[in-house]
Amino acid sequence: MLRDTLEKLSELHGVSGVEDEVRKFIIKEIKPFCDEVSVNSTGSVIAFKKGKNTPENKLMLCAHMDEVGLIITDVGENGLLKFAAVGGIDDRVLCGTPVLVGDEKLPGVIGAKPIHLLEGDERSKAPSIDNMYIDIGALTKDEALQRVCPGDYAVFDTNFGQFGDGLLKGKALDDRAGCAVLMEIIKRDLECDMYFVFSTMEEVGLRGAKCVAFSLAPDMAIVVESTTAADIPGVDECSKVCKVGEGAVISFMDRATIYDRGLFKMVQRIASDRAIKWQFKKGVTGGNDSGSIHNSRGGVRTAAISLPCRYLHSPCGVIAENDLNAVCELVHALAEKAAMSK
């Protein structure tokens, strides 16, 4: 089941640059269903599966394995760990958050100066990541260095779960949800040959997908991503971008890509014809692996289908299971139509 795959993916750890756990799991799951599986020099997984027909267009479907997280930069004399963000994280969501540090997955808690000790303007400002630390229970620098060193990563310690009316919560839904969708499609019978890419380092500059697109040289690409759902109090209706529960999200433009107009119209027709619930991404913010794929070599016709997710890049995101299923069905349908189109 798609949800079960997502749960397993969500609880794996794979900050940008150390996607090893995620990569190992994906390869194990998809290898029996693929004709070829390889890993390139930047750690991205490239899988090829033959279908019933040879496509008109070489098609690449892409989702990224990495998640936002933290990296240890220094260890204080008091045993507390200084850190920096890997990827875009809102400082406001960090204080008090439980994390797991290093290869040992040591439990830790992100801390900052207590509120009752703040003075003047400090009280009205969100704490900066520069003024935070991770407490792993060590009392001295030497004690901490026995378990952790600069360059170690830390991830949010969040359990996946179901709640409310068909909602799912967990970490790294951006973009383990996209990975789960690609894994599900790989396990199905395909009408034509397709390449599936699980890319690295998207959160730090779309790096893995850039390398794969150059070497693979596809004619078309479909990027499967999670995107910000701002359907919460305090946000104007026209600024809500997309809404959880309203279906798959189709993009026309963001800060990294103007999407292929033909594919943009094609995916709308497919969704309407098949009664798949969908919505526009009503904004041009953000970006995804499309930004490095669409301008690779001589250019790649690119579309993006996204999953609406509340609290993106935080310790815990929220999605609707029905939206996840809608994304899966729409991506599969678009892939087969686009690959065979002339």
Order of alpha helices (4+ residues) and beta strands (2+ residues): alpha-alpha-beta-beta-beta-beta-beta-beta-beta-beta-alpha-beta-beta-beta-alpha-beta-alpha-beta-beta-alpha-beta-alpha-beta-beta-alpha
